[in-house]
Amino acid sequence: MAGLDPQWLASLRASARLAPARPRLPLIAGDTVIGSVEPDFLSQIRLQPLSDGRNTLSKTEHSGRPAWRLLGEPTAALDALALALREAGLAHAWRDEQLAVADAQGQRIGSVERAVVRVLGITTAAVHLVGQAEDGRFWVQQRAWSKSNDPGMWDTLMGGMISGADTLASALERETWEEAGLRLDQLRAIVHKGHVDIRRPCDDGHGAGYVVERIDWHHCTVPDGQVPVNQDGEVERFVLMDAGEMLEKMHANEFTSEAALIQAALLG
């Protein structure tokens, strides 16, 4: 079996560490930086003022540079901001799913609708599970063609966002069932293997988005007789691939970049 192509791997890793396409300003909730936005992006919307007449959203200064400040209880203020972005056609596909919002120390201060995390440059968290059959082949999924991101591309056995109500452990359990129809106690040797970090521009908000994400990934053995079956409509099919076929599809960029980074870390 041929190994990972060094030039392809270098390009893949570089694509996960890209600067914003255009300058961005800090987004502050209260006194805490929670994300970033393009300088005039939030000028396209208007929010109702607070009960004391102060602007809920305004340009300000932070550490000697321009910034956007969002006042009020963070979750409520972010909910209002998300709805305004949706009405202006600046949100991604609406999911009615809240993701955690944290301060610089990683402490949760609130939550926000998933559809606006990219345009607001808010850090997100995800979990993936790499599953190998007992003969060494890999269980991989083809993403549903209806997915808003990377439709029809190959992915790990399971990959999903960590919601505002989740811990890493509960997200691993929930997503493994929803995407693959497998319970963790049906799997063997589940081990946390590491994480990959993604920072790159994206098309959300007509090109104003910026992805900042940490993906924790695990590896397991799927015992013979256990076959993944999708439960939530987000997977087209599951197949078994040997390492050679998987590498071929990775080099052809048929896997999502996140899955390729994870599989490359395992195979390398």
Phi, psi and omega in degrees: 000127176293150181270189178294135177286119185300321180292318177299316182296318179297320179293319179299313181294323179294326181292343178268000182227060183256140176289160176304149180295329179222163180302151179228152177252149176300144171253123187244134171249115188067249177241015186246129174287122182243351182182204180205154179219157173295149192310315184253009185301315184279356174290347183279353184231165176227138176244152176296140178292162175291168183298335179269008175091351179288149178290130177295324183228127182205157172284142182209195173237147176216121182053040175080011179224158180300152179202165171254134180241134178247119182261163179099176178301127192305313183295315180296317181294319179291327176298315179296320178296317180298317180296320178295320177294323178296314181297329180275001180073026184250003178264158175279190179305124184286131186243350189051043181230124181269131174249150183291146173241128185237161174275186184295338179269002179085009179275130181293131177242353180172199179212166184209151176301133184303328186296344185243004184296326183287314181292336178266001177060030182277135180292132178242166180231145180220166179225140176231154177229121174267125182241128176245138173289169182295337178273005177096346178291159184257132169278120178232155179249149167260124182294145181301147179292344179273355181297142180284336178243130174052048180298139175077358181275161179278150185214175175294177177307318180210140173208134180198163179285152173267112185286170179296339180267357187262156156259173176301317182294317182289327177293319178300315181293312183295312183292326178297321177288311185296319184273324188241355179064027181242140174268147183299328181285355173272349184256161181240149171054052176283120184228132172287121187256344180152197178213157172237147180246135181242131172218110182195155176294157175214173188276354181305146179064038181058043176093008182264008184272156175216121182275127171229107188216142171249127179246115172271132182233148183237162176233145178211167170256130175264109185298152174306139181096343176263119183238125180294139179223119183295144182246341189245008177078008184261003181235131179286315181191162172246141175221161172263129178235138171281168186299323181296314179295320180296316177299318180300315180288327175296313180295334177274005179061037176267351173265152171301153181297325178296313179296321180296319177298318181292311180296324178294323177296324180286315185282336182281000000 
